Amino acid sequence: MKIGLDSNNREFAKSIVKKIREENFFLIDMSIDKHKNEGYEIYKKTMLANATRLDLFIGIYFKNNTEKKEELSIFYDDTFLGEYFSNYIYDSLGLEYGKEILSLKKGESFYLLKNIKTPSLIIKGNLIEKVRFQESLKRVIKNIFEMENWN
């Protein structure tokens, strides 16, 4: 299984990719260099995701604000597996963070979710403790890799 991971926080993504690869799973860092034109950057990510023939795409985007309110929204595409993995991540993170800061929504307005030809999900939000979230997400991704007969 190949999972692509994209984030607007390069260090966050690199740390997760490194840790997952150390456990002999194939996680691709989909983060690309920032471009002045955000539309071009999103288009390039879509092309990269489709060219690498991923089995699952996960995008993680943190808000750039100083709000103290923690919240995470999980958006999924219109595929069965996109919704399945979104629900799995929602339930897994809900156990750790409590579901009051989480929301799960269909992401039909996201270019990436509409145009990547593989099950996809996007996690957007604001968290005070990104390191804790990083560890949680590593566990969740590792568990996805270890699922049997998911495809």
C-alpha positions in Angstrom: 0.0 0.0 0.0 1.2 3.5 -0.8 -0.1 6.4 1.2 0.7 10.0 0.2 1.0 12.6 3.0 0.8 16.3 2.4 1.0 19.1 4.9 1.5 22.9 5.0 4.0 22.2 7.8 7.0 20.6 6.2 8.7 19.6 9.4 5.5 18.0 10.7 5.2 15.9 7.5 8.9 15.0 7.4 8.8 13.7 10.9 5.8 11.4 10.2 7.2 10.1 6.9 10.6 9.3 8.6 9.0 7.5 11.5 6.6 5.4 9.3 9.4 4.6 6.8 11.6 3.3 9.8 8.9 0.7 10.3 9.2 -0.4 6.7 5.9 1.1 5.4 5.8 3.1 2.2 4.6 6.6 2.9 5.3 9.3 0.3 5.9 12.9 1.3 3.7 14.9 -1.1 4.7 18.3 0.3 6.1 20.4 -2.4 7.9 23.8 -2.3 5.7 26.7 -1.8 4.7 28.6 -4.9 3.5 32.1 -5.3 0.4 30.9 -7.1 -1.5 28.6 -4.7 -3.7 27.3 -7.6 -0.6 26.0 -9.4 0.7 24.4 -6.2 -2.5 22.5 -5.7 -2.6 21.5 -9.4 1.0 20.2 -9.0 0.1 18.2 -5.9 -2.9 16.7 -7.8 -0.7 15.7 -10.7 2.0 14.2 -8.4 -0.7 12.2 -6.4 -2.1 10.8 -9.7 1.3 10.0 -11.2 2.5 8.1 -8.1 -0.7 5.9 -8.1 -1.3 6.2 -4.4 -3.7 4.0 -2.6 -4.7 6.8 -0.2 -4.0 10.5 0.0 -4.0 12.4 3.3 -3.6 16.1 3.5 -3.0 17.9 6.8 -3.3 21.6 6.9 -3.0 23.7 10.0 -4.5 27.2 10.3 -2.0 30.0 10.7 -3.5 31.7 13.7 -3.0 32.0 17.4 -6.5 30.9 18.5 -6.6 28.9 21.7 -9.6 27.0 20.5 -8.7 23.5 19.2 -10.6 22.1 16.3 -10.1 19.5 13.6 -12.2 19.0 10.5 -11.9 15.9 8.4 -13.1 16.1 4.8 -13.4 13.1 2.6 -14.0 12.5 -1.1 -16.9 10.7 -2.6 -15.3 7.2 -2.7 -16.2 4.4 -0.3 -12.6 4.1 0.9 -12.2 7.8 1.3 -15.2 7.9 3.6 -14.2 4.7 5.3 -10.7 5.9 6.2 -12.0 9.3 7.2 -14.4 7.6 9.7 -11.6 5.4 10.9 -9.4 8.5 11.6 -12.3 10.4 13.1 -13.0 7.5 15.5 -9.3 7.0 16.3 -8.6 10.7 17.0 -12.0 11.0 18.8 -10.8 8.4 21.4 -7.7 10.5 22.1 -9.0 14.1 21.8 -12.7 13.7 22.3 -15.2 14.2 19.5 -16.2 17.6 20.6 -13.2 19.2 18.7 -13.7 17.0 15.7 -16.0 17.2 12.7 -16.4 14.9 9.7 -17.7 16.3 6.4 -17.9 15.5 2.7 -15.3 17.7 1.0 -16.8 18.2 -2.4 -15.5 21.8 -2.6 -11.8 20.8 -2.4 -10.0 20.7 -5.7 -7.6 18.0 -4.3 -10.5 15.7 -3.2 -12.3 16.1 -6.5 -9.3 15.6 -8.8 -7.1 13.0 -7.1 -8.0 9.6 -8.6 -7.6 7.7 -5.3 -9.4 7.7 -2.0 -8.5 11.0 -0.3 -9.1 12.9 2.8 -8.0 16.3 4.2 -7.6 17.2 7.9 -7.8 20.9 8.6 -7.7 22.7 11.9 -6.0 24.3 14.8 -4.2 22.4 17.5 -2.1 23.8 20.3 0.0 20.6 20.8 1.1 19.6 17.3 3.7 17.1 18.6 0.9 15.2 20.4 -1.1 15.2 17.2 1.9 14.1 15.2 2.3 11.0 17.5 -1.4 10.3 17.2 -1.4 10.5 13.5 1.7 8.2 13.2 -0.2 5.6 15.2 -3.3 5.9 13.0 -1.3 5.8 9.7 0.6 2.7 11.0 -2.7 1.1 11.9 -4.0 1.8 8.3 -0.9 0.1 6.9 -1.5 -2.9 9.1 -5.2 -3.4 8.1 -5.8 -6.5 6.1 -7.9 -6.8 3.0 -8.7 -3.1 2.9 -8.4 -2.9 -0.9 
